[in-house]
């Protein structure tokens, strides 16, 4: 399954609204939000890496 990055961005806009709304937030609020997204991104990268590793192991086992 391929990741649809454009679809993901559009979905986020639908969920959380227009990014222009962030212009009303102060620096501290934006920093906290950014950190939260960085942590989520790190977790998604870890999960993706783990999934890919398991898929490679499974494919290797099927070839044996």
N, C-alpha and C positions, 0 to 999 in steps of 0.2 A: 504494500500500500504506500503510495507516494504522498508526501505531505504537501497540501495545497496552501502555500504561504499567503497568497493573495486572498484566498477564501478565509483563512484564519484572521487576517487583518480586518477584512470586512465584517466578519462575525464579531470581533471585539468592538468595532465601532457601533454595531447594532446593540450590543450588550451595554456598553459603557458610555455611549454618546460621542458626540463630535469632539475631537481632540482640542478644538478651540476653547472648550470649557476649562481646560487646564490652565489657560492664561490667567484665570482668576485666583489660582492657587499661589501661595507664597513659596519661597525657596525651600523652607523646611518641609512643607507638605510634599513638594515635588521630590525632594531628596529621599524621603521615607518611601514614597511610592516607587521611585526608581530602584531603591534597594530591594524592595519587595519583589519587583519584577525580575531583578537580577538573580535573586535566590530561586525564584520559580524557574527561570531559564536554566540555571545550573542544575536543578533537579530534573528538568526535562531532558537535558543533555545527558545526564547520568543514566536516566531510564532508557533513552534511545541507545546509548552505547551498550548497556547491558542487554537490551533486546537483540541488537545486532550480533553481539557475541554469542548469545544463545542460539540464534538462527544459524550462525556459521558452524557451531558445534553440532547442531542437529543435522545440517546438510552434510557435514563430514561423516557423521555416524551413519547416515543413509547410504553413503557411497562405499562404506566398508563391506 
